[in-house]
Amino acid sequence: MKLKYHILVLTIALSSCQMNKENQTNTMGIADCSYNIDSLCNVVLKKQSQISLVKYNVRRVDTFDFENVWDNTGTATLLRNSNDSIFGFSFYGKRNDVDRENFYIENRHFQVFNEDRTYRIETNYGHHTLGSPGGQMVIVDLLNFDYYKGDISLESIDNNSFVIRKIRDTPDSTIIIRDIFYDIKSYIPYKIHNCVSNESLGLRQTSTFYITNVKINKQVERNEITNMSFLADYSEKQIIIDKSANDLLLKQSPPFALYTFNGDSLELNNIKSKVILLDFWELWCGPCRDALPKIEELSTKFNREDLYIIGIVSENLEAAKKLVSNEGITFTQADGNQELKSKFKVHSFPRYILIDKNRIIKKIYYGYSDNIESDIKNLL
């Protein structure tokens, strides 16, 4: 399912306000009280285009259903890079409570471990790079206003600041509201509040960023991105992927007896389809959820006589059932458990296991692969 987000530009007329001549000059073109959100965003973009390098301190407070709170501080440096296809910039990030640093440069992500003087080059990079400890300190809005999509409106304005709000609805009914607080003189954000909620899934999470000590361009005295001394001083740490499940290849599939989301009994011995694809996924796994529409599309290309797909979830079952229903996922879903994951040696997600007509495990995929469809055809 391809997500399509459109920015809706709303016109906001301000009936009255008080701004003196000095403020009018310093706000880069807001000379009176009547303007629209489109022109305001253009001024933000103009100011942003003048920034090639920014360094700042940040405090990030995350709440999860208002019960758990993470409160972290750190620093980050962002360097504009037109060659980068994901963010439009390179970055350095450091969370103060972790003795680790993150560098991201032109689709290359380095994690630097100061404790043992090693670094690791991450092969699986992308938007989720912002989830690394240093990446959590990165505020994309400082150099890429358009990164976060949504319907745009002006929430508030006074002589010192204004707030731009972006609202986005996702296909699974998740609502994302992002409020960006700008200093009216510099047009640089000093606070960002992001709220993610989904009533049907019982989800509510907020992230608030407090940005201080902002330095731009020549004000930045030390640019960590151009001083990656760890490449010479530290040794590279090799990525070790647990592929112990490969011991199951070309062997008889372990038997299983499950119950589907509909409450029906499901046993390996009773499945008549020629090929079986097991899809181990969990609600909290972003790549798992991203792949669900692809597996759904795959299920429509084969009849039940040839292929039977079973999604297997072991955690947050009620929320997973709601997600499947909301997203229109029709292939069979079943309740998993730790015993089943142990049988198939599932230690990471998503995990896909392809079983042939003789119930021999022919393929194991550590993440979604475009080869799954052709591999199925080869087994029919």
C-alpha positions, 0 to 999 in steps of 0.5 A: 500500500503506497502512502500518499501525503499531500500538503494542504496550504491554508490561508490564515488572515490575522485581524489585528496585532501589534508589531513595531517597526523593529520587529517588522524589519527583523522578521524578514518580510512580515511587514504587516498583520495580514498574510497567509501561511503559504507566504510564511512558509516561503519565508521559513524556506528562504531563511533555511536555504541560507543555513548550510551548517547548524549545531545545537544542544537539545533536550528530548522528552518522550512520553508513552501513554503518559506512564513512561517518560524518557528524558535525554539531552545531547548535541547534534551537527547538521551539514547540508548535502544535496547528494543525500537522498534521504534527509538532504544533509549529513549529521553528527549526533551524540546522546549524553547518557550513551558513550556512543556517537552517530555519523550519517554521511551520504547514505552511510551510517557509522556508529562509534563506540568510544568505550572499546574504541571501535566503530561499525558501518550500518548496512541497513540505513534509512529514515530509521537511522533517526532512531539510533541514540545520536539520531534521536538528537537530530532535528530534521526541521532545522534544514529540511522543512518539507521532510515531515508532510501534512496539512499545514496551518498557523497555530499562533503568533505574537511579537516573539514567536509563531507556531506552524502545525502539520497534521497527517493521517496514515492509512491505519488511522494514526494521527500525527500532529507536529507543532514547530515553534519558531523565533520570529526574528531568526526563523529558527525553531526553538521547540518542537512537539510531536504527538502520535496517536491511534485510538483503535490501537490504544497508542499515544506517544509524544516527543518534545524537543527543546533546542538551545545554543544554536550556532549556524554557518561560521558561528560553528567552531568545530564541525564533527562531520568533517573531523571523523578521526575515528576512522583512523584511530578506532578499529572497525567492528564487524556486524554479526547477524544471527543466522542460526535458523539456517540450520533448518534449511533443507530439513523437515519443518517443525510441526505446529498447531495454532489458532487464527485471529478468527479462532480457527484451529490451524495445523501444519499437517492439515494444510493442503496448499503446495507451498507455505509462507510463514511471516513472523512479525510484530506490531512494534516492528516498523519494517514488519508493518511496512511489508504487510501490504507487499505480502498482502499483494503477494497473496492475491497473485496465487490461489490457495491451492498453490500458496498459503500465507500465515502471518504469526504474531506473538505480542499485542495480539488485540492491537495487531488484530485491529491493525490487520482489520484497519489495513485490509490485510486478508491473508491468514493471521495466527497467534504465535508464542515463544515455543513456536519462535524457538522451534523456527529459531526466530530472533529478529523480525520480520522473518519469512520461512518458505516451505515446499509441498514436502514440508521441507524448509527451502528458504529463510529470509531475514527481512522482506525480499523481492525474491520471495515471489520468484522463489515461490514460483520455482517451488510450484 
